[in-house]
Amino acid sequence: MLRLGVDFGLSNTDVVLVEGRRILAHQIVQTGPASLEALAKVLKTLGVNAADLEVIACSGGLSRGLPEAFQGRPIQKIGEAEAVGRGGLALSGLPEALVVSAGTGTAVIAARGEAFQHFTGSAVGGGTLLGLARLLLGTTDPLEVAHLAAQGDPSRVDSTLIDVIGGGIGHLPPDATAVNFGRLVGGKEPSREDLAAGLVTLVGQVIAVIALNALRAAGLPRMVIVGHLPDLPPLRQALERVWYFYQLEPRPLIPALGGWATAYGAALSVG
């Protein structure tokens, strides 16, 4: 029978329909936090009847408060560390890795086989990007932010190392960011495009540096990045630029369907 994996977010919910280990369908559904009404909307969107499901596996978004069943099918609540870690390993094909979930916030999971530990994380993530974008750019549309950022230049809002200390330091070249939004202290009026590029750079750098340090501290051989933030090309480029500067090899894996890793991991976690 089929398993439904559901990862509730603050507004959007990631859902996957799984048979064995194969993803049959995946979708983003606007539901708000976990509720029976939200589950009903998920099933309607996928065109699936509850009677067709073996189990509904839920994670995130207040899912702990759901009842034990929905329309006669069991609801199993899966901890986010296990769902993220298991989903990241399954999508990457690795036996162990540091799985970084770059979503509304950022969770960093040390995943070793069947052991999943919340290692560290950050409150900086997609929610930060869109919250600041509303204040600075007048939009909370992630695609619009990405479009603006692709046309902008972060060095027009960020101070670089050559500005601050006159050159590079360690592995970092002279044009690496020294102070996010540092150029604005002097009253510079940037374009919307440059502001967007600076925002994306800020969020990407924070996530990448935390993940890089966590990889070393955890002693794991590989990093896997999941969540929907890397779906935005400028954000993905900001992440990759940090790894390039610090000469991280092998490079982190960003698997296909990584945005649905937590929902997939929840579906795989049910016994």
CORWODA-V749313 format. One record per backbone hydrogen bond with DSSP energy under -1.0 kcal/mol. NH is the residue of the N-H (numbers start at 1). CO is the residue of the C=O. E is the energy in kcal/mol with one decimal. If there is no record, write none. Layout:
# CORWODA-V749313
nh;co;e
NH;CO;E
NH;CO;E
This chain:
# CORWODA-V749313
nh;co;e
2;52;-1.3
3;18;-2.8
4;55;-2.1
5;16;-2.8
6;57;-2.9
7;14;-3.1
8;59;-2.5
13;29;-2.8
14;7;-2.2
15;27;-2.6
16;5;-2.4
17;25;-2.6
18;3;-3.1
19;22;-2.6
22;19;-2.2
24;17;-3.2
25;17;-1.2
27;15;-2.2
29;13;-3.0
31;11;-1.6
32;11;-1.9
34;61;-2.9
39;35;-2.0
40;36;-2.2
41;37;-1.9
42;38;-2.2
43;39;-2.4
44;40;-2.1
45;41;-2.5
46;42;-2.2
47;43;-1.3
48;43;-2.3
52;49;-1.7
53;50;-1.9
54;2;-3.8
56;74;-2.5
57;4;-3.3
58;76;-2.6
59;6;-2.1
63;60;-1.9
65;62;-1.7
66;63;-1.8
70;73;-2.7
73;70;-2.0
75;68;-2.7
76;56;-2.9
78;58;-3.1
83;79;-2.5
84;80;-3.0
85;81;-2.5
86;82;-2.9
87;83;-2.1
88;84;-2.5
89;85;-2.3
90;86;-2.5
91;87;-2.3
92;88;-1.7
93;89;-2.2
97;111;-2.4
98;222;-2.6
99;109;-3.1
100;224;-3.2
101;107;-3.2
102;226;-2.9
103;101;-1.1
103;105;-2.4
106;122;-2.6
107;101;-1.8
108;120;-2.5
109;99;-3.1
110;117;-2.9
111;97;-2.5
112;115;-3.0
113;95;-2.1
115;112;-2.4
117;110;-2.3
119;108;-2.5
120;108;-1.4
122;106;-2.6
126;103;-4.0
127;104;-2.1
129;125;-2.1
130;126;-2.5
131;127;-2.5
132;128;-2.5
133;129;-1.8
134;130;-2.0
135;131;-1.3
136;132;-2.8
137;133;-2.8
138;133;-1.1
139;133;-1.1
145;141;-2.3
146;142;-2.4
147;143;-2.3
148;144;-2.6
149;145;-2.7
150;146;-2.1
151;148;-1.0
156;153;-1.8
157;154;-1.9
158;154;-2.9
159;179;-2.3
161;176;-2.1
162;174;-2.2
164;160;-1.7
165;161;-3.2
169;172;-1.5
172;169;-2.3
176;173;-2.0
178;159;-3.1
179;159;-1.9
182;179;-2.0
183;157;-1.8
184;181;-1.2
185;182;-1.3
187;184;-1.8
195;191;-2.3
196;192;-2.5
197;193;-2.2
198;194;-2.3
199;195;-2.4
200;196;-2.5
201;197;-2.1
202;198;-2.5
203;199;-2.4
204;200;-2.7
205;201;-2.8
206;202;-2.1
207;203;-2.1
208;204;-2.5
209;205;-2.7
210;206;-2.0
211;207;-2.4
212;208;-2.6
213;209;-2.4
214;210;-2.3
215;211;-2.4
216;212;-1.6
217;213;-2.3
218;214;-2.7
219;215;-1.1
220;215;-1.1
224;98;-2.8
225;253;-3.1
226;100;-3.0
227;258;-2.2
229;102;-1.8
231;228;-1.7
232;229;-2.1
236;232;-2.4
237;233;-2.4
238;234;-1.9
239;235;-2.1
240;236;-2.5
241;237;-2.1
242;238;-1.3
243;239;-1.7
244;240;-2.2
245;241;-2.5
246;242;-2.3
247;244;-1.1
248;243;-2.5
253;223;-2.7
258;255;-1.5
260;257;-1.9
261;258;-1.6
264;260;-2.6
265;261;-3.0
266;262;-2.2
267;263;-1.9
268;264;-2.0
269;265;-1.0
